[in-house]
Each structure stands twice: as structure tokens, then as C-alpha cells.
């Protein structure tokens, strides 16, 4: 198996292991916090709630995941499609495509995250 193919499979395995870990973890009973932004500033960041939402997705609770962070299903889908695209296009070709569209990809993710964060801040519904 070529090295590229091995790396692709290993990343897929890591994704499955992360999914399994999120499936085992109960976000409702855990006081665990990984957000450095929140730890240092005592303020939720634009991504706060994503880990809990991904865990809820792994548990099959789409409605609860959307309540915690509405962009979680979209970001999970984006990660999965990125992995598939890497397998289909290959790392070099995918890397060139991403380099050509880096600004668009960053904005396509940053604008909704920041918009959601500002909207939640304005309504007082930031997750804590």
C-alpha cells in the first residue's frame, strides 16, 4: 500500500476512534472543559459547545446537538467529506485545491461561526 493510502486509512481510523470516544463520553455529566479561550477569559468562544454537540451527534441526538451548537452537523459533514475528497483526489491534488481556495474556505467557516457567536451573545444564549 502506498504511503499516501496508509496515511489516509490511519486518519480514517483516528476519526473512528474519536467518534467512539465521543460516543462513550457523556457531555451532560462531565465538567471537563478544553476551551482555552473560555478558561482564560471566562467567555465562551465561537466554537464553544462543538465538542458536546459532536458527542451528542455520536449518541444519535441530532436535536440536542443542534441546540448546543447548530453548526456541529455541518462541520462533521465537512470533515467527513474532506476525508473522502482526500481519498479520491489524493493529498497533493487536494492540497493544491485547498491552497487555491483557502480564503473562501476560511470565510465559509469563520463567518457562520462568528455570526452565530455574535447572535448568541446578543441574545444572552451563549453556552456555559
C-alpha atoms as an extended CHARMM CRD file, in Angstrom:
* protein
*
       128  EXT
         1         1  UNK       CA              0.0000000000        0.0000000000        0.0000000000  PROA      1               0.0000000000
         2         2  UNK       CA              1.4440000000        3.4070000000       -0.9240000000  PROA      2               0.0000000000
         3         3  UNK       CA              2.3080000000        5.6960000000        1.9720000000  PROA      3               0.0000000000
         4         4  UNK       CA             -0.4240000000        8.1550000000        0.9680000000  PROA      4               0.0000000000
         5         5  UNK       CA             -3.0200000000        5.4220000000        1.1780000000  PROA      5               0.0000000000
         6         6  UNK       CA             -1.7470000000        4.3150000000        4.5680000000  PROA      6               0.0000000000
         7         7  UNK       CA             -1.9270000000        7.8410000000        5.9590000000  PROA      7               0.0000000000
         8         8  UNK       CA             -5.4650000000        8.2270000000        4.6080000000  PROA      8               0.0000000000
         9         9  UNK       CA             -6.5680000000        4.9810000000        6.2760000000  PROA      9               0.0000000000
        10        10  UNK       CA             -4.8430000000        5.9540000000        9.5440000000  PROA      10              0.0000000000
        11        11  UNK       CA             -6.6510000000        9.2890000000        9.5730000000  PROA      11              0.0000000000
        12        12  UNK       CA             -9.9170000000        7.4490000000        8.9740000000  PROA      12              0.0000000000
        13        13  UNK       CA             -9.1280000000        5.1550000000       11.8950000000  PROA      13              0.0000000000
        14        14  UNK       CA             -8.3760000000        8.1750000000       14.0920000000  PROA      14              0.0000000000
        15        15  UNK       CA            -11.7410000000        9.6330000000       13.0750000000  PROA      15              0.0000000000
        16        16  UNK       CA            -13.4890000000        6.4030000000       14.0760000000  PROA      16              0.0000000000
        17        17  UNK       CA            -11.6530000000        6.3640000000       17.4150000000  PROA      17              0.0000000000
        18        18  UNK       CA            -12.5910000000        9.9950000000       18.0910000000  PROA      18              0.0000000000
        19        19  UNK       CA            -16.2040000000        9.1970000000       17.2140000000  PROA      19              0.0000000000
        20        20  UNK       CA            -16.1120000000        6.1810000000       19.5630000000  PROA      20              0.0000000000
        21        21  UNK       CA            -14.6290000000        8.3420000000       22.3350000000  PROA      21              0.0000000000
        22        22  UNK       CA            -17.3480000000       10.9320000000       21.8440000000  PROA      22              0.0000000000
        23        23  UNK       CA            -19.9000000000        8.1200000000       21.8990000000  PROA      23              0.0000000000
        24        24  UNK       CA            -18.6100000000        6.8750000000       25.2680000000  PROA      24              0.0000000000
        25        25  UNK       CA            -18.2740000000       10.3450000000       26.8060000000  PROA      25              0.0000000000
        26        26  UNK       CA            -21.3990000000       11.7590000000       28.4470000000  PROA      26              0.0000000000
        27        27  UNK       CA            -21.3410000000       15.5370000000       27.9190000000  PROA      27              0.0000000000
        28        28  UNK       CA            -24.1850000000       16.1160000000       30.3600000000  PROA      28              0.0000000000
        29        29  UNK       CA            -22.3710000000       14.7400000000       33.4000000000  PROA      29              0.0000000000
        30        30  UNK       CA            -18.8720000000       15.9450000000       32.6150000000  PROA      30              0.0000000000
        31        31  UNK       CA            -17.3930000000       19.1480000000       33.9690000000  PROA      31              0.0000000000
        32        32  UNK       CA            -14.4700000000       18.6710000000       31.5770000000  PROA      32              0.0000000000
        33        33  UNK       CA            -13.5040000000       21.8350000000       29.6950000000  PROA      33              0.0000000000
        34        34  UNK       CA            -10.9770000000       22.0220000000       26.8550000000  PROA      34              0.0000000000
        35        35  UNK       CA            -11.5890000000       25.5750000000       25.6110000000  PROA      35              0.0000000000
        36        36  UNK       CA             -8.5160000000       27.7100000000       26.3480000000  PROA      36              0.0000000000
        37        37  UNK       CA            -10.3990000000       30.8700000000       25.3560000000  PROA      37              0.0000000000
        38        38  UNK       CA            -13.1070000000       30.1160000000       27.9030000000  PROA      38              0.0000000000
        39        39  UNK       CA            -10.6170000000       29.0590000000       30.5720000000  PROA      39              0.0000000000
        40        40  UNK       CA             -8.5550000000       32.2360000000       30.2360000000  PROA      40              0.0000000000
        41        41  UNK       CA            -11.2950000000       34.8050000000       29.5790000000  PROA      41              0.0000000000
        42        42  UNK       CA            -14.2980000000       33.1130000000       31.2220000000  PROA      42              0.0000000000
        43        43  UNK       CA            -16.1650000000       33.7520000000       27.9820000000  PROA      43              0.0000000000
        44        44  UNK       CA            -17.3620000000       31.1340000000       25.5050000000  PROA      44              0.0000000000
        45        45  UNK       CA            -15.5610000000       31.1740000000       22.1470000000  PROA      45              0.0000000000
        46        46  UNK       CA            -17.3210000000       30.8010000000       18.7580000000  PROA      46              0.0000000000
        47        47  UNK       CA            -16.6260000000       27.0610000000       18.8780000000  PROA      47              0.0000000000
        48        48  UNK       CA            -17.7810000000       26.5240000000       22.4560000000  PROA      48              0.0000000000
        49        49  UNK       CA            -20.2550000000       23.6990000000       22.5930000000  PROA      49              0.0000000000
        50        50  UNK       CA            -18.8880000000       21.9320000000       19.4980000000  PROA      50              0.0000000000
        51        51  UNK       CA            -17.3110000000       19.0690000000       21.4660000000  PROA      51              0.0000000000
        52        52  UNK       CA            -20.5300000000       18.4950000000       23.4090000000  PROA      52              0.0000000000
        53        53  UNK       CA            -22.5750000000       18.7970000000       20.2050000000  PROA      53              0.0000000000
        54        54  UNK       CA            -20.3360000000       16.2870000000       18.4090000000  PROA      54              0.0000000000
        55        55  UNK       CA            -20.7260000000       13.9130000000       21.3520000000  PROA      55              0.0000000000
        56        56  UNK       CA            -24.4930000000       14.2940000000       21.1550000000  PROA      56              0.0000000000
        57        57  UNK       CA            -24.3030000000       13.5680000000       17.4070000000  PROA      57              0.0000000000
        58        58  UNK       CA            -22.3060000000       10.4320000000       18.1870000000  PROA      58              0.0000000000
        59        59  UNK       CA            -25.1030000000        9.4490000000       20.5800000000  PROA      59              0.0000000000
        60        60  UNK       CA            -27.6400000000        9.9770000000       17.7780000000  PROA      60              0.0000000000
        61        61  UNK       CA            -29.2280000000       13.0700000000       19.3550000000  PROA      61              0.0000000000
        62        62  UNK       CA            -29.4070000000       15.4550000000       16.4060000000  PROA      62              0.0000000000
        63        63  UNK       CA            -31.9430000000       17.7900000000       18.0630000000  PROA      63              0.0000000000
        64        64  UNK       CA            -29.8490000000       18.1110000000       21.2370000000  PROA      64              0.0000000000
        65        65  UNK       CA            -26.6730000000       18.6290000000       19.1870000000  PROA      65              0.0000000000
        66        66  UNK       CA            -28.3520000000       21.4190000000       17.2190000000  PROA      66              0.0000000000
        67        67  UNK       CA            -29.4530000000       23.0450000000       20.4730000000  PROA      67              0.0000000000
        68        68  UNK       CA            -25.8930000000       23.0240000000       21.8320000000  PROA      68              0.0000000000
        69        69  UNK       CA            -24.2070000000       24.1870000000       18.5870000000  PROA      69              0.0000000000
        70        70  UNK       CA            -26.2500000000       24.4630000000       15.3660000000  PROA      70              0.0000000000
        71        71  UNK       CA            -23.1590000000       24.1970000000       13.1350000000  PROA      71              0.0000000000
        72        72  UNK       CA            -21.9380000000       20.8680000000       14.5570000000  PROA      72              0.0000000000
        73        73  UNK       CA            -23.6610000000       18.6100000000       11.9750000000  PROA      73              0.0000000000
        74        74  UNK       CA            -22.3920000000       20.7860000000        9.1320000000  PROA      74              0.0000000000
        75        75  UNK       CA            -18.8130000000       20.7470000000       10.4540000000  PROA      75              0.0000000000
        76        76  UNK       CA            -18.9610000000       16.9680000000       10.9890000000  PROA      76              0.0000000000
        77        77  UNK       CA            -20.1840000000       16.5440000000        7.4110000000  PROA      77              0.0000000000
        78        78  UNK       CA            -17.4390000000       18.8710000000        6.1690000000  PROA      78              0.0000000000
        79        79  UNK       CA            -14.7750000000       16.8090000000        7.9670000000  PROA      79              0.0000000000
        80        80  UNK       CA            -16.1380000000       13.5750000000        6.5100000000  PROA      80              0.0000000000
        81        81  UNK       CA            -16.3430000000       15.0000000000        3.0050000000  PROA      81              0.0000000000
        82        82  UNK       CA            -12.8010000000       16.3560000000        3.3470000000  PROA      82              0.0000000000
        83        83  UNK       CA            -11.5680000000       12.8790000000        4.2480000000  PROA      83              0.0000000000
        84        84  UNK       CA            -13.3960000000       11.3470000000        1.2800000000  PROA      84              0.0000000000
        85        85  UNK       CA            -12.0930000000       14.0730000000       -1.0610000000  PROA      85              0.0000000000
        86        86  UNK       CA             -8.5560000000       13.3430000000        0.1130000000  PROA      86              0.0000000000
        87        87  UNK       CA             -9.0760000000        9.6720000000       -0.7000000000  PROA      87              0.0000000000
        88        88  UNK       CA            -10.4990000000       10.4340000000       -4.1370000000  PROA      88              0.0000000000
        89        89  UNK       CA             -8.2330000000       13.3080000000       -5.1950000000  PROA      89              0.0000000000
        90        90  UNK       CA             -5.0950000000       12.4190000000       -3.2840000000  PROA      90              0.0000000000
        91        91  UNK       CA             -3.2930000000       14.6180000000       -0.7850000000  PROA      91              0.0000000000
        92        92  UNK       CA             -1.2640000000       16.5970000000       -3.3340000000  PROA      92              0.0000000000
        93        93  UNK       CA             -4.1650000000       17.4740000000       -5.5900000000  PROA      93              0.0000000000
        94        94  UNK       CA             -6.4650000000       18.2090000000       -2.6250000000  PROA      94              0.0000000000
        95        95  UNK       CA             -3.7310000000       20.3720000000       -1.0990000000  PROA      95              0.0000000000
        96        96  UNK       CA             -3.4960000000       22.4200000000       -4.3020000000  PROA      96              0.0000000000
        97        97  UNK       CA             -7.2870000000       22.8250000000       -4.4260000000  PROA      97              0.0000000000
        98        98  UNK       CA             -7.3730000000       23.9690000000       -0.7960000000  PROA      98              0.0000000000
        99        99  UNK       CA             -4.4640000000       26.3640000000       -1.3530000000  PROA      99              0.0000000000
       100       100  UNK       CA             -6.3300000000       27.9300000000       -4.2780000000  PROA      100             0.0000000000
       101       101  UNK       CA             -9.4860000000       28.3570000000       -2.2380000000  PROA      101             0.0000000000
       102       102  UNK       CA             -8.0860000000       28.8670000000        1.2750000000  PROA      102             0.0000000000
       103       103  UNK       CA             -9.6420000000       32.2950000000        1.7660000000  PROA      103             0.0000000000
       104       104  UNK       CA            -13.0660000000       31.0730000000        0.6720000000  PROA      104             0.0000000000
       105       105  UNK       CA            -12.8380000000       28.0060000000        2.9240000000  PROA      105             0.0000000000
       106       106  UNK       CA            -11.7910000000       30.0790000000        5.9300000000  PROA      106             0.0000000000
       107       107  UNK       CA            -14.5910000000       32.5960000000        5.3560000000  PROA      107             0.0000000000
       108       108  UNK       CA            -17.1320000000       29.8320000000        4.7230000000  PROA      108             0.0000000000
       109       109  UNK       CA            -16.3930000000       28.5240000000        8.2260000000  PROA      109             0.0000000000
       110       110  UNK       CA            -15.4900000000       31.7070000000       10.1170000000  PROA      110             0.0000000000
       111       111  UNK       CA            -18.4580000000       33.8490000000        9.0680000000  PROA      111             0.0000000000
       112       112  UNK       CA            -21.1620000000       31.4220000000       10.2790000000  PROA      112             0.0000000000
       113       113  UNK       CA            -19.2180000000       30.6530000000       13.4880000000  PROA      113             0.0000000000
       114       114  UNK       CA            -18.7450000000       34.3270000000       14.3040000000  PROA      114             0.0000000000
       115       115  UNK       CA            -22.2910000000       35.1990000000       13.2380000000  PROA      115             0.0000000000
       116       116  UNK       CA            -23.7440000000       32.5180000000       15.4760000000  PROA      116             0.0000000000
       117       117  UNK       CA            -21.4860000000       33.5990000000       18.3500000000  PROA      117             0.0000000000
       118       118  UNK       CA            -22.4670000000       37.2720000000       17.9940000000  PROA      118             0.0000000000
       119       119  UNK       CA            -26.1430000000       36.3530000000       17.7070000000  PROA      119             0.0000000000
       120       120  UNK       CA            -25.9500000000       34.2170000000       20.8300000000  PROA      120             0.0000000000
       121       121  UNK       CA            -24.0330000000       36.9290000000       22.6750000000  PROA      121             0.0000000000
       122       122  UNK       CA            -26.6710000000       39.4920000000       21.7020000000  PROA      122             0.0000000000
       123       123  UNK       CA            -29.4930000000       37.2510000000       22.9460000000  PROA      123             0.0000000000
       124       124  UNK       CA            -27.6600000000       36.0240000000       26.0290000000  PROA      124             0.0000000000
       125       125  UNK       CA            -27.7770000000       32.4070000000       24.8670000000  PROA      125             0.0000000000
       126       126  UNK       CA            -24.0450000000       31.5950000000       24.7570000000  PROA      126             0.0000000000
       127       127  UNK       CA            -23.4270000000       28.0640000000       26.0720000000  PROA      127             0.0000000000
       128       128  UNK       CA            -21.8150000000       27.8930000000       29.5010000000  PROA      128             0.0000000000
